[in-house]
Amino acid sequence: MLNSQARQFGESLVERHVLSRDVLEDLIDESARMNLPLPTILLQRGLVGPKDLAAALCVALGMQLLALIDGPELPRRLLITSAFGAWHGLLADPPFYGPLLDAMLVSAGYAAVALILAYRTFRRREIGG
């Protein structure tokens, strides 16, 4: 597993609150030193159960697969992974900003949805006494 793939896979586990970011960084370093895939190390240490591992793999592979499928343009542009390549337009001659602006709007949309969900969850909890 490449380092970038391991990081993307690990980030999906961090987002699901299965691992902390510090533990993920240590495991990625260990994976590179031992030349073993990150999922193998996670299972050997018992840090992740099979269901969490399968869910993280499905999310990581599903996003990559949806980005590669040649289909309608709108669903592909609404994926958060479409923003990763949008900066290439800045280096073109003449530069074009359309994909970068679309990526910024999509990222802002994902952030807004996450903030709304977090606010609604936080609002339901009793903090004091």
Residue frames as qw, qx, qy, qz and C-alpha x, y, z in Angstrom:
[[0.000, 0.891, 0.454, 0.000, 0.00, 0.00, 0.00],
 [0.395, 0.500, -0.034, 0.770, 1.43, 3.35, -0.98],
 [0.241, -0.189, -0.490, 0.816, 1.95, 5.96, 1.72],
 [0.276, -0.021, -0.090, -0.957, -0.73, 8.24, 0.24],
 [0.617, -0.225, -0.619, -0.431, -3.21, 5.36, 0.03],
 [0.513, -0.255, -0.710, 0.410, -2.41, 4.33, 3.60],
 [0.047, -0.102, -0.299, 0.948, -2.93, 7.90, 4.74],
 [0.454, -0.114, -0.311, -0.828, -6.28, 8.18, 2.92],
 [0.649, -0.247, -0.709, -0.122, -7.38, 4.85, 4.35],
 [0.415, -0.209, -0.611, 0.641, -6.27, 5.87, 7.84],
 [0.124, -0.045, 0.077, -0.988, -8.02, 9.23, 7.57],
 [0.583, -0.274, -0.485, -0.591, -11.32, 7.43, 7.00],
 [0.635, -0.312, -0.665, 0.239, -10.71, 5.58, 10.28],
 [0.224, -0.100, -0.358, 0.901, -9.88, 8.84, 12.06],
 [0.320, -0.169, -0.209, -0.908, -13.08, 10.43, 10.72],
 [0.700, -0.329, -0.539, -0.333, -15.09, 7.49, 12.09],
 [0.402, -0.688, 0.402, -0.452, -13.35, 7.97, 15.49],
 [0.983, -0.065, -0.167, 0.034, -11.83, 4.50, 15.37],
 [0.748, -0.021, -0.133, 0.650, -8.23, 5.81, 15.62],
 [0.166, -0.901, -0.046, 0.397, -6.65, 9.01, 16.81],
 [0.521, 0.836, -0.168, 0.042, -4.48, 11.01, 14.44],
 [0.188, -0.749, 0.631, -0.073, -1.34, 10.43, 16.55],
 [0.728, -0.111, 0.675, -0.040, -1.84, 6.66, 16.51],
 [0.761, 0.614, 0.207, -0.029, -2.42, 6.79, 12.75],
 [0.271, 0.876, -0.398, 0.030, 0.87, 8.62, 12.16],
 [0.410, -0.531, 0.737, -0.074, 2.76, 6.07, 14.28],
 [0.791, 0.159, 0.587, -0.069, 1.13, 3.19, 12.43],
 [0.648, 0.761, -0.018, -0.033, 1.93, 4.66, 9.00],
 [0.035, 0.795, -0.603, 0.050, 5.59, 5.01, 10.03],
 [0.582, -0.275, 0.758, -0.109, 5.60, 1.44, 11.32],
 [0.813, 0.455, 0.342, -0.126, 3.96, 0.24, 8.11],
 [0.484, 0.825, -0.292, 0.004, 6.73, 1.86, 6.05],
 [0.198, -0.663, 0.713, -0.114, 9.48, 0.45, 8.31],
 [0.603, -0.104, 0.780, -0.135, 8.12, -3.09, 8.36],
 [0.214, 0.221, -0.679, -0.667, 7.03, -2.98, 4.71],
 [0.064, 0.356, 0.928, -0.085, 3.55, -4.23, 5.64],
 [0.139, -0.535, -0.458, -0.696, 0.19, -2.81, 4.57],
 [0.206, -0.294, 0.365, -0.859, -1.53, -0.60, 7.13],
 [0.787, -0.230, -0.141, -0.555, -4.64, -2.85, 7.39],
 [0.810, 0.032, -0.561, 0.168, -2.42, -5.82, 8.30],
 [0.274, 0.202, -0.551, 0.762, -0.80, -3.89, 11.15],
 [0.458, -0.279, 0.124, -0.835, -4.19, -2.67, 12.37],
 [0.879, -0.156, -0.301, -0.335, -5.54, -6.21, 12.52],
 [0.692, 0.130, -0.594, 0.389, -2.38, -7.65, 14.11],
 [0.107, 0.191, -0.494, 0.841, -2.50, -5.10, 16.92],
 [0.152, -0.528, -0.827, 0.119, -6.23, -5.52, 17.39],
 [0.035, -0.265, -0.151, 0.952, -6.84, -1.78, 16.99],
 [0.495, 0.207, -0.227, -0.813, -9.56, -2.23, 14.39],
 [0.637, 0.119, 0.723, -0.241, -12.23, -4.84, 14.11],
 [0.353, 0.146, 0.775, 0.503, -13.10, -6.52, 10.83],
 [0.190, 0.790, 0.582, 0.033, -16.30, -4.46, 10.43],
 [0.097, -0.899, 0.038, 0.426, -14.49, -1.14, 10.90],
 [0.349, -0.369, 0.633, 0.584, -11.77, -2.25, 8.50],
 [0.332, 0.397, 0.777, 0.357, -14.31, -3.29, 5.86],
 [0.101, 0.899, 0.401, -0.147, -16.26, -0.03, 6.24],
 [0.186, -0.788, 0.258, 0.527, -13.13, 2.09, 5.86],
 [0.361, -0.116, 0.745, 0.549, -12.05, 0.10, 2.80],
 [0.284, 0.625, 0.706, 0.174, -15.48, 0.51, 1.22],
 [0.015, 0.936, 0.164, -0.312, -15.46, 4.27, 1.77],
 [0.258, -0.632, 0.467, 0.561, -11.91, 4.69, 0.41],
 [0.322, 0.037, 0.813, 0.483, -12.46, 2.46, -2.62],
 [0.247, 0.715, 0.654, -0.017, -15.95, 3.78, -3.30],
 [0.024, 0.897, 0.007, -0.441, -14.80, 7.39, -3.49],
 [0.214, -0.472, 0.639, 0.568, -11.93, 6.45, -5.82],
 [0.327, 0.275, 0.857, 0.288, -14.20, 4.33, -8.00],
 [0.216, 0.832, 0.481, -0.174, -16.82, 7.05, -8.30],
 [0.060, -0.809, 0.230, 0.537, -14.12, 9.52, -9.31],
 [0.229, -0.300, 0.772, 0.512, -12.94, 7.21, -12.11],
 [0.410, 0.463, 0.785, 0.030, -16.31, 6.22, -13.54],
 [0.017, -0.018, 0.376, 0.926, -17.13, 8.01, -16.73],
 [0.006, 0.603, 0.797, -0.042, -20.66, 9.15, -16.17],
 [0.012, 0.907, 0.328, 0.263, -22.70, 12.29, -15.75],
 [0.398, 0.468, -0.262, 0.745, -20.54, 15.31, -15.03],
 [0.389, -0.675, 0.068, -0.624, -22.58, 16.71, -12.15],
 [0.887, -0.455, -0.056, -0.055, -22.23, 13.71, -9.77],
 [0.808, 0.124, -0.154, 0.554, -18.48, 13.57, -10.45],
 [0.181, 0.579, -0.134, 0.783, -18.11, 17.29, -9.70],
 [0.572, -0.653, 0.010, -0.496, -19.99, 16.89, -6.42],
 [0.906, -0.199, -0.271, 0.258, -17.50, 14.34, -5.07],
 [0.373, -0.899, 0.168, 0.155, -15.04, 15.78, -2.60],
 [0.735, -0.206, 0.434, 0.477, -12.22, 14.00, -4.45],
 [0.526, 0.702, 0.314, 0.364, -12.78, 16.18, -7.53],
 [0.129, -0.988, 0.080, -0.005, -11.17, 19.08, -5.67],
 [0.740, -0.451, 0.333, 0.371, -7.81, 17.30, -5.49],
 [0.601, 0.151, 0.466, 0.631, -6.98, 17.91, -9.15],
 [0.182, 0.907, 0.377, 0.041, -8.63, 21.30, -9.53],
 [0.306, -0.819, 0.170, 0.455, -5.43, 23.27, -8.87],
 [0.617, 0.040, 0.543, 0.569, -3.97, 22.17, -12.22],
 [0.303, 0.815, 0.419, 0.260, -5.95, 24.92, -13.92],
 [0.243, -0.935, 0.058, 0.251, -3.82, 27.53, -12.15],
 [0.493, -0.465, 0.537, 0.503, -0.71, 26.28, -13.98],
 [0.585, 0.489, 0.575, 0.297, -2.27, 26.23, -17.45],
 [0.130, -0.362, 0.197, 0.902, -1.63, 28.91, -20.00],
 [0.180, -0.511, 0.201, -0.816, -3.99, 30.80, -19.89],
 [0.007, 0.010, 0.868, -0.497, -5.05, 29.86, -16.36],
 [0.488, -0.377, -0.492, -0.615, -8.63, 28.76, -15.80],
 [0.131, -0.235, 0.635, -0.724, -10.42, 28.97, -12.49],
 [0.696, -0.158, -0.279, -0.642, -13.73, 27.19, -13.09],
 [0.786, -0.125, -0.604, 0.038, -12.81, 23.77, -11.61],
 [0.342, 0.077, -0.571, 0.742, -11.10, 25.45, -8.66],
 [0.347, -0.175, 0.152, -0.909, -14.18, 27.55, -7.90],
 [0.792, -0.157, -0.415, -0.419, -16.41, 24.47, -8.23],
 [0.671, -0.017, -0.656, 0.344, -14.10, 22.56, -5.87],
 [0.064, 0.139, -0.457, 0.876, -14.22, 25.40, -3.33],
 [0.577, -0.184, -0.052, -0.794, -18.03, 25.44, -3.43],
 [0.825, -0.103, -0.534, -0.152, -18.24, 21.66, -3.06],
 [0.502, 0.046, -0.634, 0.586, -15.78, 21.74, -0.14],
 [0.187, -0.172, 0.294, -0.922, -17.75, 24.55, 1.49],
 [0.729, -0.177, -0.289, -0.595, -20.92, 22.51, 1.05],
 [0.762, -0.081, -0.622, 0.163, -19.36, 19.46, 2.72],
 [0.266, 0.099, -0.525, 0.802, -18.08, 21.67, 5.55],
 [0.411, -0.219, 0.060, -0.883, -21.50, 23.28, 6.02],
 [0.812, -0.191, -0.436, -0.339, -23.25, 19.91, 6.20],
 [0.652, -0.022, -0.622, 0.432, -20.67, 18.65, 8.72],
 [0.055, 0.153, -0.389, 0.907, -21.04, 21.79, 10.85],
 [0.594, -0.241, -0.133, -0.756, -24.84, 21.59, 10.81],
 [0.831, -0.162, -0.526, -0.082, -24.76, 17.94, 11.86],
 [0.492, 0.042, -0.570, 0.657, -22.23, 18.70, 14.59],
 [0.190, -0.232, 0.203, -0.932, -24.32, 21.63, 15.84],
 [0.735, -0.250, -0.266, -0.571, -27.50, 19.54, 15.97],
 [0.788, -0.105, -0.575, 0.194, -25.69, 16.75, 17.80],
 [0.331, 0.112, -0.472, 0.809, -24.05, 19.15, 20.24],
 [0.350, -0.317, 0.003, -0.882, -27.30, 21.00, 20.89],
 [0.794, -0.293, -0.406, -0.344, -28.99, 17.81, 22.10],
 [0.688, -0.047, -0.581, 0.432, -26.33, 17.08, 24.73],
 [0.450, -0.877, -0.120, -0.117, -26.48, 18.34, 28.25],
 [0.521, 0.531, -0.400, 0.535, -23.16, 20.00, 29.11],
 [0.087, -0.450, 0.514, -0.725, -23.60, 21.38, 32.59],
 [0.258, -0.246, 0.691, -0.629, -24.58, 19.44, 35.66]]
